[in-house]
Structure formats: C-alpha cells, structure tokens
Amino acid sequence: RRMVFTEAFVIGVLASAAGCSLGATGAPRLAAWMVDAGIAPAWFRIGEQTWPLHTAFWTGLFVALSGVAVSSWRAGRIGPTEALRE
C-alpha cells in the first residue's frame, strides 16, 4: 500500500506541476486571444496572482491521493483466496 501511495504522490506532483506550468503560460495567451476575438472586454487581463496555481496544484495532488486511498482500501478488503476465485 505504501508503494502505491508513493507512486500516486510522485505522479500527482508531476502532473500537477505540469498542469500549473501549462496554465501559467497558456492563460495570458488565451486572454489575449479572447480580447482580440471580442469575447472579452479590452480591459481583461490575467494578473500576477499565484493563488489559482497553488489551488490547482494542491487540488490535483489531493485528488490523486484520495483516489489511491479509496482504491487501496477497497482492494485491501478482498481476501487472497477470494481474489484468486475470480
């Protein structure tokens, strides 16, 4: 169970960091495109706030660890002979 948690932690950190990196680079470009396309008003800009990136990172990590906790708990409730019967 510890190995599965460690793997989920590493994958969660890497995926969350990649998502935050892509979001930080893509959001200003998307905002500029939206202004150019007339979807957003001319004053619309992406600020320098970091709380959305922190929220996204920690939410991604929490979801990864929650998923592995639920699945490992369910797998731990099945006995070895019962698992072999299927």
CORMO-V865223 format. One record per helix or strand of 2 or more residues. SS is the DSSP state (H for helix, E for strand). FROM is the first residue (numbers start at 1). TO is the last residue. If there is no record, write none. Layout:
ss = {SS;SS}
from = {FROM;FROM}
to = {TO;TO}
This chain:
ss = {H;H;H}
from = {2;51;80}
to = {37;76;85}
